[in-house]
Structures are given as C-alpha cells and as structure tokens.
C-alpha cells in the first residue's frame, strides 16, 4: 500500500514521461551529431545507424516503464474479481509517488471498507442465525419450484424437532414432510391462511398457531411458515379466565341476592303488619330477579355440563332447513349424499353460535356462508364471513372459554362449538380468509 502518496517530492506521470522522451531525443541528437562528424558525406548511413541505435534503446526503455503499469492493471483486475467473489482480503502496492499512487490508495481504502462491512455483516448473520435456530417458534422457509414442487430451503431446530424428529429438513419437499406429520397440521398448512389447530387427544392436547408470509428472494417466490405452540400460554390464560368468571358470577349473584333478601324482609314485615296489598308486586319482582339469575346461571352451566353426544344418522336436507329457519346463511356447494353421524341438537347449537358470530362480525348478511363437504374420511363443515377477520392476539385467545371482544359477549360461542366438535371426536380450526373475513371449520369423523 502506498502510504507516501501526497507526501515529500511528487513526480507526476506526465512529467516523468516527458523527461524520458526528452532524454531519448537528446541522446539521438548526440549520436547523430557524432556520426555526422565521422561520416560527413554519408547522411543516409548516419540516419540508418541512428535508427539502429535508438529504436532498440527506446523499446527497452519504454517497456521498462510500461511493464510495472501493466502489472498494476492486471493486479487491479484480479482484486476486482476477488471483490465480486466476496473476498476483500487483497491490497495493492505502488512504489512511485504519482497519480497511480492515488488510485491505489483509494482502491485499498475501498477494500478496507468492504472488508469491515463484510465482517460486520457476518457477525450480524451469525447472531440472527443463533437467535432463529434457538427460538421456540418453528420456522420453515419454502420455495416455489417447477411443477408445483415446494422444496424446504431453511428450517430451524424447533421445526426439525416438530416435523422430522430432529433430522435435517433442507432439500426435502414440503408435501413429503406433511404426509408423515399430524393430520391437523397437514390440514392447517394445506388450507392456507393463518389460523389455530389442535393436535393430540383431550388428555394430551397441543394447540398451535400457524402464521404464513409470502415474499420474493433472489427473484423467486418464497413462503415463510411460523408454527407457535400455545398450549402453556392458553392454559395460563384459562386460569386467568376462570378467575375472571368466578368474579363475574360472584358479582352477579350478589347483585341478585341482595335485593331478593331485602324484598323478602320487606314482604315478611308487611305480612306481620297485615298490609298485604303490596305483596303481589314484591313477589313479582322476586320472581323476575330469580328468572334472570336462573337464565344467567344456565348459560354457564350449559357449557360446563355438556352431555355426551347422542350420535345418530341425520339427513342434511332436514337439518339445514331447521338451521336456516333460525339464522340466515348461504349454502355453498352440494351437501354429501350420505347422512351425518352426529348429535343433531348439539351440532345445531354449535352451528347457530358460529353463524350468529359471523353475522355479528359486520359481514354483509349475503356473504355469511355454510359449506359442508366430505374430505377423505373426514366431514368438514365451514362457516365463512366477510367481516374484518381476527388479528393474531384474538386468534390466540378465541377458543379460550369466556374470552370475548364484544361488550355484551359471554365468550362461550366458540368454546362451546369446540367442546361439541371434540365430543364428536373432531376438532375446530380458525383462519383468516384471503380478501378479508374468517372461516371457522368443524372437522368431524365421517
């Protein structure tokens, strides 16, 4: 590296080459003058001898000056190629203190900057990779391939443990991995969109949230799948929710029992005094408050004491006719020819809750849809709307009992539908729709 550029005596390229050309001309003139004295009568011979002497000497001299510059140009080309390959460890040296030394100094400074940036980038990548690999969220990066192939190009430790028993996933096809995985996970990934799904039985249940994002990488479309386990968080939320429920029930009981006690005391006092003309009004008020309390308690008891379903063959035409007489919806597609093996009363209650939620979401009534279809050995009942959908926080807590975003909501609609689906040996999934809206699916054994 030329550290002397700009310091001490500086001789520019133009000055050095001018001096070289002048020296060669002066030498040629001296040789010509000397030969003219020796051969005054033969100018042609003098000219020929001068050429024979000066041409080789000029070639040797100019070549000795150009050769280092040509070597420098080759070195510059080599370092630029190394930079293209991501190797910034090279630097150049130029002995002369001229314009080329400035070029070399700038080139070496550029290499230092690129080298420092590369080291900083590598450290950031190492930190990011360490964080991604050790996050509890399973991460899969999938590329779009020819013929519908979807190769996995990146997977962290959590994804390998969840999907392939800790073995490497890169290079495998996503469809191949999903065929070996849980049916609920396979259904959630192939369905599209974000959503919740449940794996395992009721005693060993695991709840996951699936999020997916699309983007382009190196001119190729990729999809990032994020699988987050919510079981522990949901159980913690359930404990907090039960505490809230106990406070709500206690508050409602106190609000009803306090006036009942007061009214009973007032009635007894009126009887003692023989003033019975107000007794009918007091008894009517007591009856009204007890009916309100009974309705309130039954709403919670219905969820807490869901009876075992009475499975029977149920024709779809009659079932959907009864359902449409209670809430409006648009039937999408053809219903299965075979009757459903369900508890009609429980399934009707579950679908009523889902359809009412769809209407209350703000969706246009004509876009509240019901779709019943047979998928392999499973029956899939979907309720879809075109409301605002759910954000991630609401999706996370939507199935928790008594969780509600509505001011007057009880938070039992989705929870009760989930209990009914699981009592039938099935499950419930939620997912936002493309273009807006939500789809809630009951997946039951056919």
C-alpha positions as CSV (number, residue, x, y, z in Angstrom):
1,X,0.0,0.0,0.0
2,X,1.3,3.4,-0.9
3,X,1.4,5.4,2.3
4,X,3.8,8.1,0.8
5,X,1.2,9.4,-1.7
6,X,0.9,13.2,-1.3
7,X,4.0,13.3,1.0
8,X,7.5,14.5,0.1
9,X,8.6,15.0,-3.5
10,X,5.9,14.1,-6.1
11,X,6.7,13.4,-9.7
12,X,3.6,13.1,-12.0
13,X,3.3,10.6,-14.8
14,X,3.2,13.4,-17.4
15,X,6.5,14.9,-16.1
16,X,8.2,11.6,-15.9
17,X,7.2,10.6,-19.4
18,X,8.1,14.0,-20.8
19,X,11.6,13.7,-19.2
20,X,12.0,10.2,-20.7
21,X,11.0,11.3,-24.2
22,X,13.3,14.4,-23.9
23,X,16.2,12.2,-22.8
24,X,15.8,9.8,-25.7
25,X,15.6,12.7,-28.2
26,X,18.7,14.3,-26.7
27,X,20.6,11.0,-26.9
28,X,19.5,10.6,-30.5
29,X,20.7,14.1,-31.4
30,X,24.1,13.5,-29.8
31,X,24.5,10.2,-31.6
32,X,23.5,11.9,-34.9
33,X,26.0,14.8,-34.3
34,X,28.8,12.4,-33.5
35,X,28.2,10.3,-36.6
36,X,27.9,13.4,-38.8
37,X,31.4,14.4,-37.9
38,X,32.7,10.9,-38.6
39,X,30.8,10.5,-41.9
40,X,30.1,14.0,-43.2
41,X,29.5,12.8,-46.8
42,X,27.0,10.0,-46.0
43,X,23.9,11.4,-44.3
44,X,21.8,8.3,-45.2
45,X,24.2,6.0,-43.4
46,X,24.1,8.3,-40.4
47,X,20.3,8.2,-40.3
48,X,20.3,4.4,-40.5
49,X,22.9,4.0,-37.8
50,X,20.9,6.3,-35.5
51,X,17.7,4.3,-36.1
52,X,19.6,1.0,-35.3
53,X,20.8,2.5,-32.1
54,X,17.8,4.4,-30.9
55,X,14.9,2.0,-31.7
56,X,16.0,-0.9,-29.5
57,X,17.1,1.5,-26.8
58,X,13.7,3.3,-26.9
59,X,11.8,0.0,-26.9
60,X,13.8,-1.3,-23.9
61,X,13.4,2.0,-22.0
62,X,9.7,2.4,-22.7
63,X,9.0,-1.3,-21.9
64,X,10.8,-1.0,-18.6
65,X,8.5,2.0,-17.7
66,X,5.2,0.4,-19.0
67,X,5.7,-3.1,-17.6
68,X,5.0,-2.1,-13.9
69,X,1.9,-0.2,-15.0
70,X,0.6,-3.3,-17.0
71,X,1.3,-5.4,-13.9
72,X,-0.6,-2.9,-11.8
73,X,-3.6,-3.1,-14.2
74,X,-3.6,-6.9,-14.0
75,X,-3.5,-6.7,-10.2
76,X,-6.4,-4.3,-10.2
77,X,-8.4,-6.6,-12.4
78,X,-7.6,-9.5,-10.1
79,X,-8.7,-7.7,-6.9
80,X,-11.9,-6.5,-8.6
81,X,-12.7,-10.2,-9.5
82,X,-11.9,-11.1,-5.8
83,X,-14.3,-8.4,-4.7
84,X,-17.0,-9.9,-6.9
85,X,-16.4,-13.3,-5.3
86,X,-16.7,-11.8,-1.8
87,X,-13.0,-11.9,-0.9
88,X,-11.9,-8.5,0.3
89,X,-8.5,-9.5,1.8
90,X,-6.3,-8.2,-1.1
91,X,-4.5,-4.9,-1.2
92,X,-2.0,-3.4,-3.8
93,X,1.4,-1.6,-3.5
94,X,2.8,1.1,-5.9
95,X,6.3,2.4,-5.3
96,X,6.0,5.6,-7.3
97,X,4.6,8.8,-5.9
98,X,2.3,9.8,-8.8
99,X,-1.3,9.8,-9.9
100,X,-1.4,6.0,-9.9
101,X,-0.5,6.0,-6.2
102,X,-3.7,8.0,-5.5
103,X,-5.7,5.3,-7.4
104,X,-4.1,2.5,-5.4
105,X,-4.7,4.3,-2.1
106,X,-8.4,4.8,-3.0
107,X,-8.6,1.1,-4.1
108,X,-7.1,-0.1,-0.9
109,X,-9.4,2.1,1.2
110,X,-12.4,0.7,-0.6
111,X,-11.2,-2.8,0.1
112,X,-10.8,-2.0,3.8
113,X,-14.4,-0.6,3.9
114,X,-15.8,-3.6,2.2
115,X,-13.8,-5.9,4.4
116,X,-15.1,-4.2,7.6
117,X,-18.7,-4.2,6.3
118,X,-18.4,-7.9,5.4
119,X,-17.1,-8.8,8.9
120,X,-19.9,-6.8,10.4
121,X,-22.5,-8.5,8.2
122,X,-21.1,-11.9,9.0
123,X,-21.4,-11.2,12.8
124,X,-25.0,-9.9,12.3
125,X,-25.8,-13.1,10.3
126,X,-24.3,-15.3,13.0
127,X,-26.3,-13.5,15.7
128,X,-29.5,-13.7,13.7
129,X,-29.0,-17.4,12.8
130,X,-28.3,-18.2,16.5
131,X,-31.5,-16.4,17.5
132,X,-33.6,-18.1,14.8
133,X,-32.2,-21.5,15.5
134,X,-32.9,-21.3,19.2
135,X,-36.3,-19.7,19.1
136,X,-39.2,-22.0,20.3
137,X,-41.2,-20.9,17.2
138,X,-40.8,-23.5,14.4
139,X,-39.7,-21.7,11.2
140,X,-39.9,-23.2,7.7
141,X,-38.8,-21.3,4.5
142,X,-40.3,-22.9,1.4
143,X,-39.6,-22.1,-2.2
144,X,-41.9,-22.4,-5.2
145,X,-40.5,-24.9,-7.6
146,X,-41.3,-26.3,-11.1
147,X,-44.4,-28.5,-11.4
148,X,-45.8,-27.4,-8.1
149,X,-42.8,-28.7,-6.1
150,X,-42.1,-26.9,-2.8
151,X,-38.6,-27.6,-1.5
152,X,-37.7,-26.6,2.0
153,X,-34.7,-24.2,1.9
154,X,-34.4,-23.4,5.6
155,X,-35.7,-24.9,8.9
156,X,-34.7,-24.1,12.5
157,X,-34.2,-26.6,15.3
158,X,-37.8,-26.3,16.5
159,X,-39.1,-27.1,13.0
160,X,-36.8,-30.2,12.7
161,X,-38.0,-31.5,16.1
162,X,-41.6,-30.9,15.3
163,X,-41.7,-32.3,11.8
164,X,-38.8,-34.7,11.3
165,X,-37.6,-36.0,14.7
166,X,-34.7,-33.5,14.8
167,X,-33.3,-34.5,11.4
168,X,-32.4,-32.1,8.7
169,X,-35.3,-30.7,6.6
170,X,-33.5,-28.7,3.9
171,X,-33.8,-30.2,0.5
172,X,-37.0,-32.2,1.3
173,X,-40.3,-31.5,-0.3
174,X,-42.9,-29.9,2.0
175,X,-45.6,-32.3,0.8
176,X,-43.4,-35.3,1.6
177,X,-42.9,-34.0,5.2
178,X,-46.5,-33.2,5.7
179,X,-47.6,-36.7,4.6
180,X,-45.6,-38.0,7.6
181,X,-46.9,-35.4,10.1
182,X,-50.1,-35.0,12.1
183,X,-53.4,-34.7,10.2
184,X,-54.3,-31.5,11.9
185,X,-51.0,-29.9,11.0
186,X,-51.3,-31.1,7.4
187,X,-54.8,-29.8,7.1
188,X,-53.8,-26.3,8.5
189,X,-50.9,-25.9,6.1
190,X,-52.8,-27.0,3.0
191,X,-55.8,-24.9,3.8
192,X,-53.9,-21.6,3.5
193,X,-54.0,-18.5,5.6
194,X,-53.3,-18.0,9.3
195,X,-55.1,-20.0,12.0
196,X,-55.2,-22.2,15.0
197,X,-55.2,-26.0,15.1
198,X,-55.1,-28.7,17.8
199,X,-53.1,-32.0,17.8
200,X,-53.4,-34.9,20.2
201,X,-56.3,-36.2,22.2
202,X,-58.1,-34.4,25.0
203,X,-55.7,-35.6,27.7
204,X,-52.5,-34.7,25.7
205,X,-53.8,-31.8,23.6
206,X,-51.4,-29.3,22.0
207,X,-52.6,-26.1,20.4
208,X,-50.6,-24.3,17.7
209,X,-50.9,-21.1,15.8
210,X,-49.8,-21.1,12.2
211,X,-48.7,-17.8,10.5
212,X,-47.5,-17.5,6.9
213,X,-45.9,-14.7,4.9
214,X,-45.0,-14.6,1.2
215,X,-42.1,-12.7,-0.3
216,X,-39.6,-12.8,-3.1
217,X,-36.0,-13.9,-2.5
218,X,-33.4,-13.8,-5.4
219,X,-36.3,-13.3,-7.8
220,X,-38.1,-16.4,-6.6
221,X,-41.3,-16.6,-4.6
222,X,-40.9,-18.0,-1.1
223,X,-43.3,-18.6,1.8
224,X,-42.3,-18.4,5.5
225,X,-44.3,-20.7,7.8
226,X,-44.2,-20.0,11.6
227,X,-45.7,-22.6,14.0
228,X,-46.0,-21.4,17.5
229,X,-47.1,-23.7,20.4
230,X,-49.7,-22.0,22.5
231,X,-50.7,-24.8,24.9
232,X,-48.9,-23.4,28.0
233,X,-50.0,-19.9,27.2
234,X,-53.6,-21.0,26.7
235,X,-53.6,-22.9,30.0
236,X,-52.3,-19.8,31.8
237,X,-55.0,-17.7,30.1
238,X,-57.6,-20.3,31.0
239,X,-56.6,-20.0,34.7
240,X,-56.9,-16.2,34.5
241,X,-60.2,-16.5,32.7
242,X,-61.7,-18.9,35.3
243,X,-60.7,-16.3,38.0
244,X,-62.5,-13.7,36.0
245,X,-65.5,-15.9,35.6
246,X,-65.7,-16.6,39.3
247,X,-65.6,-12.8,39.9
248,X,-68.3,-12.2,37.4
249,X,-70.6,-14.9,38.8
250,X,-70.0,-13.7,42.3
251,X,-70.8,-10.2,41.3
252,X,-74.0,-11.3,39.5
253,X,-75.1,-13.4,42.4
254,X,-74.5,-10.6,44.9
255,X,-76.4,-8.2,42.7
256,X,-79.4,-10.5,42.6
257,X,-79.3,-11.9,46.1
258,X,-79.0,-8.6,47.9
259,X,-82.4,-7.2,46.5
260,X,-84.0,-10.6,47.0
261,X,-83.1,-10.6,50.6
262,X,-84.3,-7.0,51.0
263,X,-87.6,-7.8,49.2
264,X,-88.2,-11.0,51.3
265,X,-87.6,-9.0,54.5
266,X,-90.0,-6.2,53.3
267,X,-92.6,-8.9,52.5
268,X,-92.3,-10.5,55.8
269,X,-92.7,-7.1,57.6
270,X,-95.8,-6.3,55.5
271,X,-97.4,-9.6,56.5
272,X,-96.6,-9.0,60.1
273,X,-98.3,-5.7,59.9
274,X,-101.3,-7.1,57.9
275,X,-100.5,-4.8,55.0
276,X,-100.8,-7.4,52.2
277,X,-101.8,-5.1,49.3
278,X,-98.1,-4.7,48.1
279,X,-97.3,-8.4,48.4
280,X,-98.1,-9.2,44.7
281,X,-95.7,-6.5,43.5
282,X,-93.0,-7.7,45.8
283,X,-93.5,-11.4,44.8
284,X,-93.5,-10.4,41.1
285,X,-90.2,-8.6,41.5
286,X,-88.7,-11.6,43.3
287,X,-89.8,-13.9,40.5
288,X,-88.3,-11.6,37.9
289,X,-85.0,-11.5,39.6
290,X,-84.9,-15.2,40.2
291,X,-85.7,-15.9,36.5
292,X,-82.9,-13.5,35.5
293,X,-80.5,-15.3,37.8
294,X,-81.6,-18.7,36.5
295,X,-81.0,-17.7,32.9
296,X,-77.6,-16.3,33.8
297,X,-76.5,-19.5,35.6
298,X,-77.9,-21.8,32.9
299,X,-75.8,-20.1,30.3
300,X,-72.7,-21.1,32.1
301,X,-74.0,-24.5,33.2
302,X,-74.8,-25.4,29.7
303,X,-71.1,-25.1,28.8
304,X,-69.7,-26.6,31.9
305,X,-72.1,-29.7,31.8
306,X,-72.2,-30.6,28.1
307,X,-73.8,-34.1,28.0
308,X,-72.2,-36.8,25.9
309,X,-73.5,-36.6,22.3
310,X,-76.2,-39.0,21.1
311,X,-74.9,-40.0,17.7
312,X,-77.5,-40.8,15.1
313,X,-77.9,-40.6,11.3
314,X,-79.1,-37.2,10.4
315,X,-80.2,-36.2,6.8
316,X,-78.7,-32.9,5.6
317,X,-81.8,-31.5,4.0
318,X,-83.9,-31.5,7.1
319,X,-81.0,-30.5,9.4
320,X,-80.1,-27.5,7.2
321,X,-83.8,-26.5,6.8
322,X,-84.2,-26.3,10.6
323,X,-80.9,-24.3,10.9
324,X,-82.0,-21.8,8.2
325,X,-85.3,-21.2,9.9
326,X,-83.3,-19.8,12.9
327,X,-80.5,-17.9,11.2
328,X,-79.8,-16.8,7.6
329,X,-76.9,-18.2,5.6
330,X,-76.0,-19.0,2.0
331,X,-75.3,-22.7,1.3
332,X,-72.2,-23.2,-0.8
333,X,-71.7,-26.3,-2.9
334,X,-73.5,-29.7,-2.7
335,X,-74.0,-31.4,0.7
336,X,-72.8,-35.0,1.0
337,X,-75.2,-37.7,-0.1
338,X,-74.6,-39.8,3.0
339,X,-76.3,-38.7,6.2
340,X,-74.2,-37.2,9.0
341,X,-73.4,-39.3,12.1
342,X,-73.9,-36.5,14.7
343,X,-75.9,-35.4,17.7
344,X,-78.4,-33.1,15.8
345,X,-79.3,-30.9,18.8
346,X,-75.6,-30.3,19.8
347,X,-74.4,-29.7,16.2
348,X,-77.3,-27.4,15.6
349,X,-76.3,-25.4,18.7
350,X,-72.7,-25.2,17.6
351,X,-73.5,-24.0,14.1
352,X,-76.0,-21.5,15.4
353,X,-73.3,-20.0,17.6
354,X,-70.9,-19.9,14.6
355,X,-73.4,-18.4,12.2
356,X,-74.5,-15.7,14.8
357,X,-70.9,-14.8,15.3
358,X,-70.5,-14.5,11.5
359,X,-73.4,-12.1,11.4
360,X,-72.2,-10.1,14.4
361,X,-68.7,-9.7,12.8
362,X,-70.1,-7.0,10.5
363,X,-70.1,-9.2,7.4
364,X,-72.8,-8.5,4.8
365,X,-75.6,-11.0,5.5
366,X,-75.5,-12.4,2.0
367,X,-71.8,-13.3,2.4
368,X,-72.3,-15.5,5.5
369,X,-71.8,-18.9,4.0
370,X,-72.1,-22.5,5.1
371,X,-70.2,-25.2,3.2
372,X,-70.5,-29.0,4.0
373,X,-68.1,-31.4,2.3
374,X,-66.5,-34.8,2.6
375,X,-62.7,-34.7,2.6
376,X,-61.2,-38.3,2.6
377,X,-62.6,-39.9,5.8
378,X,-63.5,-36.6,7.5
379,X,-66.6,-34.4,7.4
380,X,-65.8,-30.6,7.1
381,X,-68.4,-28.0,8.0
382,X,-67.2,-24.5,7.3
383,X,-68.8,-21.2,8.3
384,X,-67.3,-18.2,6.5
385,X,-67.9,-14.5,6.5
386,X,-66.5,-11.3,5.0
387,X,-66.0,-9.4,8.2
388,X,-62.7,-7.9,9.4
389,X,-61.3,-11.3,10.5
390,X,-59.2,-11.7,13.6
391,X,-55.8,-10.4,14.5
392,X,-53.1,-12.7,16.0
393,X,-54.0,-11.8,19.6
394,X,-57.7,-12.6,19.1
395,X,-56.9,-15.8,17.2
396,X,-54.7,-16.9,20.0
397,X,-57.4,-16.5,22.6
398,X,-60.6,-17.1,20.6
399,X,-61.1,-20.6,21.8
400,X,-60.5,-19.8,25.5
401,X,-63.8,-20.1,27.4
402,X,-65.3,-16.7,28.4
403,X,-62.9,-14.7,26.2
404,X,-64.8,-12.2,24.2
405,X,-64.1,-8.9,22.3
406,X,-67.7,-7.9,22.4
407,X,-69.0,-5.7,25.2
408,X,-72.1,-7.9,25.8
409,X,-70.5,-11.2,24.8
410,X,-70.2,-14.2,27.1
411,X,-67.2,-15.7,25.3
412,X,-68.9,-19.1,25.2
413,X,-69.9,-19.4,21.5
414,X,-66.6,-20.7,20.0
415,X,-65.6,-22.5,23.2
416,X,-68.9,-24.4,23.2
417,X,-68.5,-25.2,19.5
418,X,-65.1,-26.5,20.2
419,X,-66.4,-28.7,23.1
420,X,-69.1,-30.1,20.8
421,X,-66.6,-30.9,18.0
422,X,-64.2,-32.6,20.3
423,X,-67.0,-34.6,21.9
424,X,-67.8,-35.9,18.4
425,X,-64.2,-37.0,18.0
426,X,-63.3,-34.0,15.9
427,X,-61.7,-30.6,16.2
428,X,-62.2,-26.9,15.3
429,X,-60.0,-24.6,13.3
430,X,-60.0,-20.9,12.7
431,X,-58.3,-19.0,9.9
432,X,-58.5,-15.6,8.2
433,X,-59.7,-15.7,4.6
434,X,-57.9,-14.1,1.6
435,X,-59.7,-10.9,0.8
436,X,-61.0,-10.4,4.3
437,X,-63.2,-12.4,6.7
438,X,-62.9,-15.5,8.8
439,X,-63.5,-19.2,8.2
440,X,-64.3,-21.5,11.2
441,X,-64.3,-25.2,10.3
442,X,-65.7,-28.1,12.3
443,X,-63.8,-31.3,11.2
444,X,-65.6,-34.4,12.3
445,X,-65.2,-38.2,11.6
446,X,-67.3,-39.0,8.6
